[in-house]
Protein backbone atom coordinates (compact mmCIF):
# COMPACT_ATOMS: atom_id res chain seq x y z
CA UNK A 1 0.00 0.00 0.00
CA UNK A 2 1.38 3.39 -1.07
CA UNK A 3 1.86 5.90 1.72
CA UNK A 4 0.63 9.44 1.27
CA UNK A 5 3.53 11.88 0.87
CA UNK A 6 3.95 14.27 3.81
CA UNK A 7 2.18 17.60 3.50
CA UNK A 8 4.48 20.57 2.85
CA UNK A 9 5.16 23.16 5.51
CA UNK A 10 3.02 26.26 4.95
CA UNK A 11 6.03 28.57 4.88
CA UNK A 12 7.83 26.57 2.18
CA UNK A 13 5.01 27.17 -0.32
CA UNK A 14 5.61 30.93 -0.52
CA UNK A 15 8.69 32.93 -1.55
CA UNK A 16 8.24 35.20 1.49
CA UNK A 17 6.38 35.01 4.77
CA UNK A 18 3.83 37.23 6.50
CA UNK A 19 4.04 40.94 5.76
CA UNK A 20 7.45 40.27 4.20
CA UNK A 21 5.49 39.35 1.05
CA UNK A 22 4.48 42.99 0.44
CA UNK A 23 5.25 44.62 -2.88
CA UNK A 24 8.47 46.66 -2.57
CA UNK A 25 7.61 50.23 -1.61
CA UNK A 26 9.19 51.71 -4.74
CA UNK A 27 7.13 49.48 -7.03
CA UNK A 28 3.95 50.31 -5.13
CA UNK A 29 4.67 54.03 -5.43
CA UNK A 30 5.18 53.71 -9.22
CA UNK A 31 1.96 51.76 -9.53
CA UNK A 32 -0.21 54.13 -7.52
CA UNK A 33 1.25 57.17 -9.29
CA UNK A 34 -0.47 55.92 -12.45
CA UNK A 35 -3.90 55.46 -10.85
CA UNK A 36 -6.33 58.30 -10.24
CA UNK A 37 -7.83 58.42 -6.73
CA UNK A 38 -11.58 58.10 -6.39
CA UNK A 39 -13.55 61.34 -6.47
CA UNK A 40 -16.52 60.02 -4.51
CA UNK A 41 -18.00 62.82 -2.42
CA UNK A 42 -18.16 60.79 0.78
CA UNK A 43 -14.54 59.61 0.65
CA UNK A 44 -12.48 61.68 3.08
CA UNK A 45 -9.23 59.72 2.90
CA UNK A 46 -7.92 57.14 0.45
CA UNK A 47 -4.38 56.04 -0.36
CA UNK A 48 -2.85 59.53 -0.74
CA UNK A 49 -0.83 59.40 2.50
CA UNK A 50 -0.52 55.59 2.76
CA UNK A 51 -2.85 55.47 5.75
CA UNK A 52 -3.95 52.18 7.27
CA UNK A 53 -7.62 52.42 6.25
CA UNK A 54 -9.89 54.44 4.01
CA UNK A 55 -12.20 56.96 5.70
CA UNK A 56 -15.73 57.52 4.43
CA UNK A 57 -18.27 59.93 5.89
CA UNK A 58 -21.19 57.82 7.11
CA UNK A 59 -22.98 60.50 9.12
CA UNK A 60 -22.21 63.77 10.89
CA UNK A 61 -20.96 61.98 14.00
CA UNK A 62 -19.60 58.74 12.59
CA UNK A 63 -16.97 57.86 9.96
CA UNK A 64 -16.67 54.49 8.26
CA UNK A 65 -13.22 52.88 8.21
CA UNK A 66 -12.46 50.20 5.64
CA UNK A 67 -9.30 48.15 5.04
CA UNK A 68 -8.09 44.90 3.48
CA UNK A 69 -4.96 43.03 4.48
CA UNK A 70 -3.82 39.53 3.58
CA UNK A 71 -0.51 37.68 3.69
CA UNK A 72 1.40 34.50 3.05
CA UNK A 73 1.88 32.19 6.07
CA UNK A 74 4.34 33.55 8.64
CA UNK A 75 4.20 30.22 10.55
CA UNK A 76 3.54 26.58 9.71
CA UNK A 77 0.58 25.95 12.00
CA UNK A 78 -2.61 26.82 10.07
CA UNK A 79 -4.57 27.83 13.17
CA UNK A 80 -1.84 30.26 14.20
CA UNK A 81 -1.66 31.53 10.61
CA UNK A 82 -5.33 32.48 10.86
CA UNK A 83 -4.87 34.14 14.24
CA UNK A 84 -1.88 36.22 13.10
CA UNK A 85 -3.47 37.29 9.80
CA UNK A 86 -6.68 38.36 11.54
CA UNK A 87 -4.85 40.27 14.30
CA UNK A 88 -2.79 42.04 11.64
CA UNK A 89 -5.80 43.05 9.51
CA UNK A 90 -7.92 44.28 12.42
CA UNK A 91 -4.96 46.38 13.60
CA UNK A 92 -5.49 48.74 10.65
CA UNK A 93 -8.79 49.89 12.16
CA UNK A 94 -7.25 50.41 15.60
CA UNK A 95 -4.34 52.31 14.03
CA UNK A 96 -6.86 54.87 12.69
CA UNK A 97 -8.40 55.24 16.15
CA UNK A 98 -11.49 53.19 15.29
CA UNK A 99 -13.52 50.25 16.54
CA UNK A 100 -13.72 47.23 14.18
CA UNK A 101 -17.15 45.69 13.62
CA UNK A 102 -17.35 43.47 10.49
CA UNK A 103 -14.85 41.30 8.60
CA UNK A 104 -14.84 39.17 5.46
CA UNK A 105 -12.20 36.52 4.81
CA UNK A 106 -9.86 36.50 1.79
CA UNK A 107 -8.45 33.01 1.12
CA UNK A 108 -6.20 31.64 -1.63
CA UNK A 109 -5.71 27.92 -1.18
CA UNK A 110 -3.63 25.35 -3.14
CA UNK A 111 -6.03 22.44 -2.79
CA UNK A 112 -3.64 20.11 -4.64
CA UNK A 113 -1.05 20.57 -1.88
CA UNK A 114 -3.02 21.29 1.31
CA UNK A 115 -6.15 19.72 2.78
CA UNK A 116 -9.53 21.40 3.31
CA UNK A 117 -9.14 20.63 7.02
CA UNK A 118 -6.03 22.81 7.14
CA UNK A 119 -7.97 25.60 5.45
CA UNK A 120 -10.67 25.22 8.08
CA UNK A 121 -8.05 25.62 10.79
CA UNK A 122 -6.93 28.91 9.24
CA UNK A 123 -10.52 30.15 9.29
CA UNK A 124 -11.08 28.94 12.84
CA UNK A 125 -7.98 30.78 14.03
CA UNK A 126 -9.27 33.96 12.43
CA UNK A 127 -12.71 33.45 13.92
CA UNK A 128 -11.23 33.12 17.41
CA UNK A 129 -9.48 36.49 17.06
CA UNK A 130 -12.58 38.13 15.59
CA UNK A 131 -14.67 36.83 18.48
CA UNK A 132 -12.16 38.21 20.99
CA UNK A 133 -12.20 41.61 19.26
CA UNK A 134 -15.99 41.78 18.96
CA UNK A 135 -15.84 41.56 15.16
CA UNK A 136 -18.39 39.61 13.13
CA UNK A 137 -16.60 37.31 10.64
CA UNK A 138 -19.41 37.05 8.12
CA UNK A 139 -18.09 35.15 5.11
CA UNK A 140 -15.70 36.17 2.38
CA UNK A 141 -14.20 34.80 -0.83
CA UNK A 142 -11.85 31.95 -1.70
CA UNK A 143 -9.96 30.98 -4.86
CA UNK A 144 -7.55 28.27 -5.95
CA UNK A 145 -3.92 29.37 -6.16
CA UNK A 146 -0.33 28.08 -6.13
CA UNK A 147 0.43 29.34 -2.61
CA UNK A 148 -1.69 29.91 0.51
CA UNK A 149 -2.72 33.48 1.29
CA UNK A 150 -5.16 34.65 3.93
CA UNK A 151 -6.42 37.85 5.45
CA UNK A 152 -9.47 39.97 6.11
CA UNK A 153 -11.36 42.91 4.73
CA UNK A 154 -12.43 44.82 7.85
CA UNK A 155 -14.90 47.64 8.40
CA UNK A 156 -15.09 49.76 11.50
CA UNK A 157 -16.20 53.17 12.69
CA UNK A 158 -14.70 56.17 14.43
CA UNK A 159 -15.95 59.53 15.68
CA UNK A 160 -14.57 62.39 13.52
CA UNK A 161 -12.63 63.88 16.43
CA UNK A 162 -10.92 60.56 17.17
CA UNK A 163 -9.65 59.58 13.72
CA UNK A 164 -5.85 59.45 13.59
CA UNK A 165 -3.81 59.49 10.38
CA UNK A 166 -0.23 59.72 9.16
CA UNK A 167 -0.66 63.46 8.62
CA UNK A 168 -1.12 64.69 12.20
CA UNK A 169 2.43 64.63 13.59
CA UNK A 170 4.02 67.92 14.65
CA UNK A 171 7.59 69.06 15.10
CA UNK A 172 8.60 68.40 18.71
CA UNK A 173 6.29 65.39 19.17
CA UNK A 174 7.79 62.36 20.86
CA UNK A 175 7.60 59.01 19.06
CA UNK A 176 6.44 55.88 20.85
CA UNK A 177 6.28 52.22 19.85
CA UNK A 178 4.06 49.55 21.43
CA UNK A 179 5.84 46.34 20.36
CA UNK A 180 9.52 45.42 20.05
CA UNK A 181 11.13 45.05 16.63
CA UNK A 182 12.52 41.91 15.02
CA UNK A 183 9.41 39.92 14.17
CA UNK A 184 10.61 39.53 10.57
CA UNK A 185 13.91 38.05 11.73
CA UNK A 186 12.11 35.48 13.88
CA UNK A 187 9.90 34.53 10.94
CA UNK A 188 12.94 34.19 8.68
CA UNK A 189 14.52 31.85 11.25
CA UNK A 190 11.34 29.77 11.33
CA UNK A 191 11.38 29.49 7.51
CA UNK A 192 14.91 28.09 7.76
CA UNK A 193 13.83 25.74 10.57
CA UNK A 194 16.38 27.43 12.82
CA UNK A 195 13.96 29.05 15.30
CA UNK A 196 14.31 27.89 18.90
CA UNK A 197 11.16 26.78 20.74
CA UNK A 198 11.20 29.67 23.25
CA UNK A 199 11.63 32.15 20.38
CA UNK A 200 8.63 30.63 18.60
CA UNK A 201 6.64 31.42 21.74
CA UNK A 202 7.87 35.03 21.56
CA UNK A 203 6.91 35.22 17.88
CA UNK A 204 3.37 33.97 18.47
CA UNK A 205 2.92 36.20 21.51
CA UNK A 206 3.93 39.33 19.59
CA UNK A 207 2.02 38.63 16.40
CA UNK A 208 -1.25 37.76 18.14
CA UNK A 209 -1.11 40.70 20.57
CA UNK A 210 -4.01 43.00 19.74
CA UNK A 211 -3.45 46.69 19.01
CA UNK A 212 -6.87 47.58 20.45
CA UNK A 213 -5.24 50.21 22.68
CA UNK A 214 -5.10 52.37 19.54
CA UNK A 215 -8.81 53.11 19.93
CA UNK A 216 -8.15 54.26 23.52
CA UNK A 217 -5.09 56.34 22.69
CA UNK A 218 -6.94 58.11 19.86
CA UNK A 219 -9.42 59.56 22.34
CA UNK A 220 -6.63 61.74 23.71
CA UNK A 221 -6.02 65.02 21.87
CA UNK A 222 -2.30 64.89 22.70
CA UNK A 223 -1.90 61.81 20.44
CA UNK A 224 -1.41 63.58 17.13
CA UNK A 225 -0.66 60.76 14.70
CA UNK A 226 -0.73 56.96 14.66
CA UNK A 227 0.03 54.05 12.34
CA UNK A 228 0.98 50.40 12.71
CA UNK A 229 4.41 49.09 11.75
CA UNK A 230 4.18 46.22 9.28
CA UNK A 231 5.87 45.12 6.06
CA UNK A 232 7.84 48.29 5.25
CA UNK A 233 9.58 48.23 8.63
CA UNK A 234 9.90 51.00 11.20
CA UNK A 235 11.78 53.34 8.86
CA UNK A 236 9.36 52.87 5.99
CA UNK A 237 6.26 53.56 8.04
CA UNK A 238 7.91 56.42 9.94
CA UNK A 239 8.84 58.10 6.66
CA UNK A 240 5.22 57.77 5.51
CA UNK A 241 4.23 59.67 8.64
CA UNK A 242 6.95 62.28 8.06
CA UNK A 243 5.96 62.90 4.45
CA UNK A 244 2.27 63.19 5.26
CA UNK A 245 2.94 65.53 8.21
CA UNK A 246 5.63 67.69 6.57
CA UNK A 247 8.21 66.80 9.24
CA UNK A 248 11.33 64.73 9.72
CA UNK A 249 12.33 62.50 12.63
CA UNK A 250 15.23 61.48 14.83
CA UNK A 251 15.49 57.91 16.15
CA UNK A 252 17.64 56.91 19.13
CA UNK A 253 19.26 53.51 18.70
CA UNK A 254 19.68 52.88 22.42
CA UNK A 255 15.91 53.32 22.88
CA UNK A 256 14.73 50.88 20.20
CA UNK A 257 13.17 47.73 21.70
CA UNK A 258 14.10 44.36 20.21
CA UNK A 259 12.34 41.03 20.60
CA UNK A 260 14.02 38.66 23.03
CA UNK A 261 16.36 36.10 21.50
CA UNK A 262 17.03 38.12 18.35
CA UNK A 263 20.81 38.56 18.41
CA UNK A 264 21.96 35.04 17.36
CA UNK A 265 19.80 35.17 14.23
CA UNK A 266 20.94 38.67 13.23
CA UNK A 267 24.59 37.72 13.78
CA UNK A 268 23.98 34.71 11.51
CA UNK A 269 22.52 37.07 8.86
CA UNK A 270 19.11 35.40 9.07
CA UNK A 271 16.94 38.23 7.79
CA UNK A 272 14.05 38.44 5.30
CA UNK A 273 14.77 39.51 1.72
CA UNK A 274 12.23 42.30 2.25
CA UNK A 275 14.64 43.91 4.73
CA UNK A 276 17.04 44.76 1.90
CA UNK A 277 14.25 46.00 -0.34
CA UNK A 278 12.97 48.19 2.48
CA UNK A 279 16.44 49.67 3.00
CA UNK A 280 16.87 50.37 -0.72
CA UNK A 281 13.55 52.27 -0.67
CA UNK A 282 14.53 54.60 2.22
CA UNK A 283 18.33 54.84 2.06
CA UNK A 284 18.39 58.25 0.36
CA UNK A 285 16.21 59.73 3.12
CA UNK A 286 18.14 58.36 6.11
CA UNK A 287 21.23 59.86 7.73
CA UNK A 288 23.60 58.29 10.24
CA UNK A 289 22.97 54.59 9.53
CA UNK A 290 25.98 52.55 10.60
CA UNK A 291 26.86 48.92 10.10
CA UNK A 292 24.00 46.46 10.13
CA UNK A 293 21.48 48.59 12.05
CA UNK A 294 19.17 48.54 9.03
CA UNK A 295 18.48 44.86 9.75
CA UNK A 296 16.28 45.96 12.65
CA UNK A 297 15.14 49.36 11.42
CA UNK A 298 13.98 47.92 8.08
CA UNK A 299 12.81 44.55 9.39
CA UNK A 300 9.34 43.80 7.95
CA UNK A 301 7.02 43.43 10.90
CA UNK A 302 4.07 41.06 10.69
CA UNK A 303 1.32 42.27 13.03
CA UNK A 304 3.73 44.82 14.49
CA UNK A 305 3.09 47.50 17.05
CA UNK A 306 1.65 50.98 16.88
CA UNK A 307 3.84 53.99 16.14
CA UNK A 308 2.50 57.17 17.76
CA UNK A 309 3.50 60.82 17.84
CA UNK A 310 2.62 62.48 21.15
CA UNK A 311 2.61 66.17 22.14
CA UNK A 312 5.88 67.12 23.79
CA UNK A 313 4.14 68.41 26.92
CA UNK A 314 1.98 65.31 27.41
CA UNK A 315 4.50 62.50 27.72
CA UNK A 316 3.91 61.92 31.45
CA UNK A 317 0.14 61.83 30.89
CA UNK A 318 0.47 59.46 27.94
CA UNK A 319 2.82 57.12 29.77
CA UNK A 320 0.47 57.04 32.76
CA UNK A 321 -2.42 56.12 30.46
CA UNK A 322 -0.37 53.33 28.90
CA UNK A 323 0.42 51.95 32.36
CA UNK A 324 -3.27 52.07 33.28
CA UNK A 325 -4.06 50.09 30.11
CA UNK A 326 -1.22 47.64 30.91
CA UNK A 327 0.30 48.48 27.53
CA UNK A 328 4.11 48.40 27.24
CA UNK A 329 5.49 51.41 25.34
CA UNK A 330 8.93 52.63 24.34
CA UNK A 331 9.88 56.26 23.64
CA UNK A 332 12.12 55.91 20.58
CA UNK A 333 12.58 59.32 18.99
CA UNK A 334 11.20 62.70 18.12
CA UNK A 335 9.67 64.56 15.19
CA UNK A 336 11.96 67.33 13.86
CA UNK A 337 11.77 70.06 11.22
CA UNK A 338 14.51 68.70 8.94
CA UNK A 339 13.09 66.24 6.38
CA UNK A 340 14.16 62.60 6.40
CA UNK A 341 15.28 60.55 9.40
CA UNK A 342 18.43 60.95 11.50
CA UNK A 343 19.71 57.81 13.24
CA UNK A 344 21.40 58.83 16.51
CA UNK A 345 23.25 56.44 18.85
CA UNK A 346 21.46 57.79 21.92
CA UNK A 347 19.20 60.55 23.14
CA UNK A 348 21.29 63.74 23.32
CA UNK A 349 18.81 66.01 25.07
CA UNK A 350 17.81 67.89 21.91
C-alpha positions, 0 to 999 in steps of 0.5 A: 500500500502506497503511503501518502507523501507528507504535506508541505510546511506552509512557509515553504510554499511561498517565496516570502512570509507574513508581511514580508510578502508585500510589494516593494515600496518603490514598485507600489509608489510607481503603480499608484502614481499611475492610478487616479484616486476616487472622487466620490464625495463621501470619501475623506481619505484614500491612499494619498498618504498611505494610511492604514484604512480608508475613511468615508463619511457615514454620518455627521458623527460617525466615519466608516473605516475600511481596510483589506490586508492579507498575507502568506503564512508567517508560521507553519501551523494553520490555526496560528496563521489564521490568528496572526493574519486576523490580528494584523488586519484588524490592527489597521482599524485600531491604528486609525483610532477606530472600533472594528465591527465586520470582517470578510475573509480572503483566502487563496488555497492550493487544494492540490497541496493542502487539505480542506481541514487545514484551510478550516483551521486557518478560518477557525484561528481567524474566527477566534481572534474576531470573536475576541475583538468583537468583530463579526466574521461574516463570510468572504471569498476563496480561490484556488492558487499556487500558494496559501494566502489569507487575510481579512477585509475589515470595516469599523467606525470612528468619531470624527474627532478621534480619527488618527492618520499619518498626517497629524504629527508635529515638530517636537512630538515624541515618538512611541512604539508599542511592540519590540522590533525583530518579528521579521527576523524570527519569521525568517529563522522559522522558515529556515527551521532554525527558530528555537522553541522559546523564540517561537513562543515570543513570535506567536505572543507578539504577532497575536497581541491586539493593538486595540489600545489604539482606539483608547489612545486616539481619544486623547487630543495629545496623540497627534498621529498613529500608524501600525508598523508592518511590512515596510519596517519601522523606517518605511512607516515612519517616513510615511508619517513624516511625508504626510505631516511635513516633518522629519524624525530622529530615532535613538538607537539605544531606545529601540526595543528588540524582541528577546532572542534576536541577536543570534539570528541577526549575527547569523545574517538570518533576515528576510529579503524584504529587509534589503528591499525596504532599505533600498527604498529609504536609504536616500532619506536616512542619515547616520545609519551605521553597520547592520542597524538597518536589519532591525530598522527595516525589518518587515514586521508582521502584526507589528506594534503601533507607532504614535507621535505624542505632544511634547508636553503630554509624555507623562500623561500618555505614559500614565495612560499606557500603564493604566491600560497595561500596555508596554510602550517605548519612547524611541525618537522625536519629530523634527523640522529637517526632512528625512530621518536621522539615526542617533546612537542615543538621546542627546537632550535635543 
